[in-house]
Amino acid sequence: MNNIFETSIAFWRSSVLFEALKINLFEKLGENRLTAEEISQICSIDQKYIRRLLRALAAMKFISRKHDTFTCTDIALEGLIPGRSRNMSHFARAMGEDFSGGYWIDLSQSLNPGNFSAASIVEERQMNPRTLAMVTQNIALQGEAEALKENLDLAEKGSLLDIGGGSGVYSVALCKSNPLLQAVIVEIPEVAELTKKIITEFELDDRIQVVGIDWNDCRYENEFDCVLLSDVLYFQPEECRKLINLAFRTLKPGGMLAIRGYFWDDSDDRIFPALFDINLMAHNTHNMNPSVEEVITWIGESGFAEHVSKPITELSYLITGKKPKVKKEKS
């Protein structure tokens, strides 16, 4: 992650720490090693929520995780529990109060009085879809798109369906590295107009078609060699399953499903997936960042075989599956 990216998500880290201090998690846990269920009880916090918090704190090295049990690391014991020699919890709590009070947002008003409304930022919860598409593109151009094209072999594929393709940045990267590939991007009309302009800027109008419809209105069947689902499986499981079922339907027999996202995996402690999960929940309690295992389960339930999953950057995973070919009946 470059410095701009790390600095931009720094408040995610801070918010996780502030929340842990607010519920006195470190003091209550101390040197004990407890399960998530036990911690949820002593902190009076819902277990689904505490698991998310603990996963992020483990990635931030404040909590040590072993299987399904958790304890404070030396850093947390020494620095985040009152009475310890290197205690910094009072400072951290004060910073948390500054953050929750909006003082750093109001700082912009101080610098430019009369032309800035802190309330407009505080109250804004739903990001504009066009803005979201460009945010996704920003991250993609920091190495995510490059990593996808290096790890997704489409040399033998002629057609790609990119569902929820946003700015089109991943379709552009894949088409540039695969000269025979033709792509269709499905996006909501509000975003599709922006996507078309970007595709034109890359001079790929003849190879990438943009269709402005909701993915629920897709009527393709057995038409594509590959379906790409990038940064779209962040809904409730039933919605994710519907989307994967749609992908299965649109693929030709033998076609490939490629899923890219910031999915978490209990075998590692990558910081971004853990924080991203909490950020999704903060914006909408119905959103979630699934685990790699969950995604593999969903694609298996939809009928895909030959599942392969691997991290392609320090942020993201690529998960692929193959739609079985139709077996010929013996005469």
Secondary structure, DSSP 8 states (H G I E B T S, - for coil): --HHHHHHTHHHHHHHHHHHHHTTHHHHHTT--EEHHHHHHHHT--HHHHHHHHHHHHHTTSEEEETTEEEE-HHHHHHSSTTSTT--HHHHHHHHHHHHTTHHHHHHHHHSTTS--HHHHHH--S--HHHHHHHHHHHIIIIIHHHHHHH---TT--EEEEET-TTSHHHHHHHHH-TT-EEEEEE-HHHHHHHHHHHHHTT-TTTEEEEES-GGG----S-EEEEEEES---S-HHHHHHHHHHHHHHEEEEEEEEEEE--B-TT---HHHHHHHHHHHHH-TT----BHHHHHHHHHHTT-EEEEEEE-SSS-EEEEEE---------
